[in-house]
């Protein structure tokens, strides 16, 4: 593999269709799409300063590098990417990406990042920005720290471990989501979603968990949460803390030590289809 070391690249498509290169200690500046249609690259200690650095690329390894704010929409339509110990300052960085792994990444401006991606592993990611992870599929997440609203909207087959979400409207319009050992803070959690499961999670969500079909909570804390479970079906909830209020659940079982208020004011709901056990006794 040929090595490029301590170079500065300028101009559009500076290394167009580059392949089988080890690029070290270099800077890409003042030119769009420097590595468009590249493949088989090892990129180490590089700085990307301009737009669209890695589009339509394949088999790329990026380590110890920086994607600056001006490197907008940096990695689209790329597959087989591994990225480790990288600082990302730009928005809309990952889109239409597949079969890739990101680890030890800080995304300081993650607005509209990770859209339409599939078969992705995220490990130790810190991200700040709205609409992270929209319309993705087959995503495995471990140790994600996310601050920003509307996370994973419209996504499918999502598995999350050991993560922290500070985001309202997370997991809306999703299908097949499982979240383990995580903290989720933010209003209106998981509305209009099918098949979502929380295991050993701590959740704080005003009007959270409504309009869900097939909702499971296993050994979860649900604090400072009111009007929960509205129009939810197939509920299987074991909650370890007091819920402020529950409103109009449709079907399933809710086990909880205490509830501030149970509201059942929709006459069209068959109340016999929902069982609410408070402290081991029917409510």
ABEGO torsion letter per residue (X at the ends): XBBBBGBBBBEBGABBGBBGBBBBGBBBBGBBGAABGBBGBBBBGBBBABBGABBGBBGBBBBGBBBBAABBGABBGBBGBBBBGBBBABBGABBGBBGBBBBGBBBABABGBGBGBBGBBBBGBBBBEBGBGBGBBGBBBBGBBBBEBGBGBGBBGBBBBGBBBBBBGBGBGBBGBBBBGBBBBEBGBGBGBBGBBBBGBBBBBBGBGBGBBGBBBBGBBBBGBBGBGBGBBGBBBBBABBBABBBGBABEBBBBABBABBBBABAABBAAABBBBBGGBBX
